[in-house]
Amino acid sequence: MLLFAQQTPFPHRSKAAMHKVLLPAIAILAGAVLSGCASTWVHPSKPATELYPDEFACKQEAMRIYPIVVVNQFNPGMQTPGNTYCRKTDNGDTRCTTYPGMYTPPSYSQYDINNRERDDMVKSCLYARGWHLE
């Protein structure tokens, strides 16, 4: 019977000490990652509350030109072949290990083919109205 013991990378530190170090570091890293993705629309002469009416008008126009068109997509399943790996041992024997292939069943998905064009049009419309991303 094989037993595996969990070892910490720093055996001289307790779990509580590790948590004191790791949790703030993880929080800082998560904040940095998330803030890099955030951007807001600003206008040189309008307050932020004026974004919503302009955005709504842009979305209506984009929806008129690029309506929702849902497409059903069939994703065929597949079977990957198994693999056998062989190696020679120190005494000259050959040891082989075979790993089975993997089966992925077929699936169906749906998506809106006009989504990207509609989003691009909303952005273009907001830019044309004087808004820009910061």
C-alpha positions as CSV (number, residue, x, y, z in Angstrom):
1,M,0.0,0.0,0.0
2,L,1.3,3.5,-0.9
3,L,0.7,6.4,1.3
4,F,1.5,10.0,0.3
5,A,2.1,12.7,2.8
6,Q,1.6,16.3,2.0
7,Q,4.7,18.3,2.4
8,T,4.8,22.1,2.5
9,P,7.4,23.9,0.4
10,F,8.6,25.6,3.6
11,P,8.6,23.0,6.3
12,H,10.0,25.4,8.9
13,R,6.9,27.6,8.7
14,S,3.5,26.8,10.2
15,K,0.3,26.9,8.1
16,A,-0.8,30.0,9.9
17,A,2.4,31.8,9.0
18,M,2.1,30.7,5.4
19,H,-1.5,32.1,5.3
20,K,-0.4,35.4,6.7
21,V,2.1,35.7,3.8
22,L,0.1,34.2,1.0
23,L,-3.4,35.7,1.5
24,P,-2.3,39.3,1.2
25,A,-0.1,38.5,-1.8
26,I,-3.0,36.7,-3.5
27,A,-5.3,39.6,-2.8
28,I,-2.8,42.1,-4.3
29,L,-2.2,40.0,-7.3
30,A,-6.0,39.6,-8.0
31,G,-6.5,43.3,-7.6
32,A,-3.8,44.1,-10.1
33,V,-5.1,41.6,-12.6
34,L,-8.7,42.8,-12.4
35,S,-7.8,46.5,-12.5
36,G,-5.9,46.0,-15.7
37,C,-9.1,44.8,-17.4
38,A,-11.3,47.6,-16.2
39,S,-11.9,50.7,-18.4
40,T,-14.6,53.3,-18.3
41,W,-16.2,55.5,-20.9
42,V,-15.6,59.3,-20.4
43,H,-16.7,62.3,-22.3
44,P,-14.9,65.7,-22.3
45,S,-18.0,67.7,-21.8
46,K,-20.7,65.3,-20.4
47,P,-21.1,63.8,-16.9
48,A,-20.9,60.0,-16.5
49,T,-24.7,59.8,-16.1
50,E,-25.1,60.9,-19.7
51,L,-23.4,57.7,-20.9
52,Y,-26.5,55.5,-20.3
53,P,-28.8,57.4,-22.7
54,D,-26.1,57.5,-25.4
55,E,-25.3,53.9,-24.9
56,F,-28.9,52.9,-25.0
57,A,-29.4,54.7,-28.3
58,C,-26.3,53.1,-29.8
59,K,-27.4,49.7,-28.7
60,Q,-30.8,50.2,-30.3
61,E,-29.2,51.2,-33.6
62,A,-26.8,48.3,-33.4
63,M,-29.7,45.9,-32.7
64,R,-31.6,47.2,-35.7
65,I,-28.6,46.7,-38.0
66,Y,-27.3,43.5,-36.5
67,P,-30.3,41.6,-35.0
68,I,-29.8,38.6,-32.8
69,V,-29.2,35.6,-35.1
70,V,-28.8,32.3,-33.1
71,V,-26.9,29.6,-34.8
72,N,-26.9,25.9,-33.7
73,Q,-23.5,24.4,-33.9
74,F,-22.8,20.7,-33.8
75,N,-19.4,19.7,-32.3
76,P,-18.6,16.2,-33.3
77,G,-17.2,13.8,-30.7
78,M,-13.8,12.2,-31.1
79,Q,-11.7,9.4,-29.9
80,T,-8.0,10.0,-29.3
81,P,-5.8,6.9,-29.7
82,G,-4.0,5.3,-26.8
83,N,-0.3,5.5,-26.4
84,T,2.3,3.0,-25.4
85,Y,5.6,4.1,-23.9
86,C,8.5,1.6,-23.5
87,R,11.8,2.0,-21.7
88,K,14.7,-0.3,-20.9
89,T,15.4,-1.1,-17.3
90,D,18.9,-1.4,-15.8
91,N,18.9,-5.2,-16.1
92,G,18.0,-5.1,-19.9
93,D,14.3,-5.8,-19.6
94,T,11.8,-3.6,-21.5
95,R,9.0,-2.2,-19.5
96,C,6.0,-0.8,-21.4
97,T,3.1,1.3,-20.1
98,T,-0.1,1.8,-22.2
99,Y,-2.3,4.8,-21.6
100,P,-5.8,4.5,-23.0
101,G,-7.2,7.0,-25.5
102,M,-9.9,9.5,-24.4
103,Y,-13.4,9.8,-25.8
104,T,-15.1,13.2,-26.1
105,P,-18.8,12.9,-26.8
106,P,-20.5,15.1,-29.4
107,S,-22.1,18.3,-28.1
108,Y,-24.3,21.1,-29.4
109,S,-23.9,24.8,-28.7
110,Q,-25.6,28.0,-29.7
111,Y,-24.2,31.4,-30.4
112,D,-25.2,34.7,-31.8
113,I,-23.3,35.3,-35.1
114,N,-23.9,39.1,-34.9
115,N,-22.7,39.6,-31.3
116,R,-19.2,40.8,-32.2
117,E,-20.4,43.2,-35.0
118,R,-23.1,44.6,-32.7
119,D,-20.6,45.2,-29.9
120,D,-18.2,46.9,-32.4
121,M,-21.0,49.1,-33.7
122,V,-21.9,50.2,-30.2
123,K,-18.3,51.2,-29.5
124,S,-18.0,53.0,-32.8
125,C,-21.3,54.9,-32.1
126,L,-20.1,55.9,-28.6
127,Y,-16.8,57.1,-30.1
128,A,-18.7,59.1,-32.7
129,R,-20.7,60.7,-29.9
130,G,-17.5,62.0,-28.3
131,W,-17.0,59.2,-25.7
132,H,-13.7,57.4,-25.3
133,L,-12.3,54.7,-23.1
134,E,-9.9,55.4,-20.2
